[in-house]
Amino acid sequence: MANRLEKTPSSQLSKQLQKFGSKVSSLNDSSETFKAPPHENKGGEVEGVNSSILEANKGCARSIRAPDGAKADECKDGLSPAKRRYSQEQHSRSRNTLIRVYSENERSNFNDFTGARLYDDLKYRPVHHDGSSGSPVRSSPIDIASKSKRRHSFEEDLKIARVGPHIPGETYNDMQDEYVPDFDFSNVVSQWQSDEHLNASVNSTETEYPRAYNGTDYDADLSRSSSMSSSSIILRTSHAKVAPIPLPEGKLPIVSPSRIPHHDLGTNFNDKPSRASPLTYYRTRPALSIQPNNEHIRNFKRQRSGQELDSPCSPWTGTSVAATSYISSQDGRLSTEDLKSILDCLPTDFFGLPYSRRKRVLLDKYPGIDYKSVMPRLKKTHLSSENSNTQSQANVSRRGSLASQYLSSFTPSSSSYKPNDKGAVVMGHMLGKIIGFGAWGMVRECYQIKEDMNKSGISSESMKAVKIVRFRNNATVKARVLKEVELWSRLKHSNLLPLLQWKLDDDNAVYCLTDKVSGGTLYDLVASWGNAKDSAIDLSLRCQVTANLGLQIVRALRYMHSQHVVHGDVKLENCLLAERCENQWTVILCDFGMSSEFGKNEDERDNQEISRSPFLTLRRVEEPPKSSPLPSAKERPTISRSESSTETTLGLKPNKQFRNKHLNLGNSLVGVSSFPKNYGPGLTSTNLSRIFPSKGELTAPGIKKSEGEASPVTTNLESTPSSCSEEKESPSLSIIGSLPYAAPELLEPVPPPLAPSADVWALGVTIYTMLMGKLLFKHDYEPRLRAMIAAAKYDSRPLEDVCSSNSNQPPDGPNTLYQAVKGSLLKDTSARWTLDAVGNALHEYVNSLDALQSS
Ligand SMILES: Nc1ncnc2c1ncn2[C@@H]1O[C@H](COP(=O)(O)OP(=O)(O)OP(=O)(O)O)[C@@H](O)[C@H]1O
């Protein structure tokens, strides 16, 4: 890494730092959402990523050149140029205090454009989409950035060749680490010169080549073909030696296999077609003509004589054969339409095939085609059409009727077509654009399609959302997502996102169907308000809206806690908003990926395995009296260390019948939640337990189980019938959702199990951030951030100022909004307010404002 940094100019490094630290907000309806790129940093927060890079940068600072050539260690402020520039850029940003926070493992795992998974479950091993597994070598962000570095253009290569060997620090210093094996500069120069000579002679041979193809076009074509070719520079030069195909009126023909008129084809390929046909040129130019193979001709003749031609997509139709040959000679200049036509003739799972098979398929259908240059263009066309709005309809036509897709969406598919792609149908819903990314998956909007629907039967009312988590045989991730499903399916509350239906697909992914919430997230709202110092909305209104929204989160959490479930990842980004009217929203809490159970008594542990916990156990909190917003000692959670206390686990019992059914379905599992009412029976831990066989309890990776001691997190989900043989080393399960929202006790060397008090702390941070427009604790350097949280010390005066800025607040009464935030942010868990106490305080605040306003 040090070497690489030495070779990377600081300007470039600075860009990389900016790139990796970029803040990305949810784009909601307008476009697809994406998050910052992945990084090896354990903490996973964007800030952590930056700090890690900066740390690396620091170590190498002495050898990094400043933009003006000065050495970094000469800088008076002790900062490297890259770090200084980075902090300048950070300071110049308007929203420098509020950052979007990513959960522990939330590093975007997906290409923001295609939605394709980029890294494996450990987040640092690139996933090769040709089916091969990722490299076990860690890729640092700088690795990743340098991989995407621009290659030399042909002209640059020549320039390098002309100016001679590279002198460090001069014009091409950013390319000094690029070594081109077997590249002979002088040879390239002489070939280039002979190309120029050839070019001149081409232009002078007007009888062979029409005048329209002048030198300018030739150059354009040369650069086009050289940019498309994946072959070496020498090959590009060779390509340039082949004289360009002359075209009528100097225009490139736009001809797709389906659009070549029959009268242009002729029944005999030796026939001389008319000069007006674009086919003329390739046929009269032996150097370029690649004749279709005899088999193709025979088939073509059979087709022509016996019957009407098939669809243009058939590789054996006359149109296709003629176009095939045409394409084979024209591959360097195929239009997008031509490429689309080729795509239509390829199998739908073409891009899921390994390269060698793709090559074979392409050459079978288009013998002689320059697959090297066509393949990347085909892929590009495929991806862009995949992302276009019309693609879903095109996919429908390629994959059969909506009705048949609807039916097949409930059963496993044998196709290698990626089921999480746009246009795929899952649980009777067609997947649309991406509306959110998380640590483990993506969220796509989707439309319900009905059995008897035709293509136009998609209505906006039937729009829902599907959270897709692909675990790719990683048992840890699978266990985690199934635990999420299990807990989520139990939760039914108007302030919680409902799980309508779910499906486990082929041990590869889990799909969770839910409502689509269109008003963005609390993060978006607070970002629009800005910092309290410079608030975009009146501070009194800010306090009022915050108290109202906070109260709704309290309701959601109170319900969850009553179900013995801790959310574990309360933060702005996980609070979706459904707008009712101006400044009035319904908060919908989502993301139960970090949720866990707490403090169930033995009677309630029906059908669940029990393990003894060596850790602190939180007992149920009593309901506080409604009148007092301030917690008494009684209201606070009582924590006791008890060797005999027990902790509920996700151990699940086997059920042979269910397992058989599961296996009969080819490992595809469809679960149905009972919310809303017509979605079938609810999914409980009891009936989920029937899904999985118990071949023995497994301890979650990363948590060591000492002798005579049960693991605090145990699950037998790993022992599903599916093969988990591909499972690699798995990361330890962290109980921290998002570091800036993590309660201090969770940062202890041996943290207690997640308890409601952790949710209260996270709620306190959330409300604080809404009021102040900045996080409670923020630092680029993760260990420092951890230390700040652990100490739990902060200046509460600005918070008090904001809370008391409300002119409607009774002057002599307690500022219960301020008290609620302060009470949530107490380090000592036994002193920290209960959720009910916080709720009561917020309620009192809202009521007092309402009373004042109405009087
Ligand atoms: N039903 C929905 N409607 C609209 N947007 C949604 C919906 N569900 C999720 N989102 C958006 O997608 C983002 C990611 O979803 P979610 O948090 O469930 O994924 P995740 O992988 O569990 O994320 P995390 O890394 O926070 O655990 C959310 O922050 C939210 O902005």
The ligand as a Gaussian input file, in Angstrom:
#p B3LYP/6-31G(d) Opt

LIG

0 1
 N      -40.438000      -0.063000       2.366000
 C      -39.573000       0.875000       2.019000
 N      -39.987000       1.960000       1.329000
 C      -39.100000       2.916000       0.984000
 N      -37.783000       2.884000       1.282000
 C      -37.325000       1.832000       1.968000
 C      -38.188000       0.777000       2.369000
 N      -37.470000      -0.126000       3.044000
 C      -36.220000       0.337000       3.065000
 N      -36.115000       1.509000       2.433000
 C      -34.896000       2.297000       2.252000
 O      -33.834000       1.396000       2.035000
 C      -32.808000       1.568000       3.005000
 C      -32.218000       0.223000       3.347000
 O      -33.213000      -0.621000       3.866000
 P      -32.928000      -1.481000       5.158000
 O      -32.446000      -0.569000       6.230000
 O      -34.102000      -2.308000       5.480000
 O      -31.750000      -2.390000       4.601000
 P      -30.591000      -3.049000       5.448000
 O      -29.742000      -3.839000       4.538000
 O      -31.168000      -3.795000       6.588000
 O      -29.868000      -1.750000       5.963000
 P      -28.943000      -1.582000       7.211000
 O      -27.591000      -1.590000       6.656000
 O      -29.336000      -0.233000       7.768000
 O      -29.176000      -2.694000       8.144000
 C      -33.495000       2.260000       4.185000
 O      -32.593000       3.054000       4.901000
 C      -34.565000       3.087000       3.507000
 O      -34.037000       4.337000       3.141000

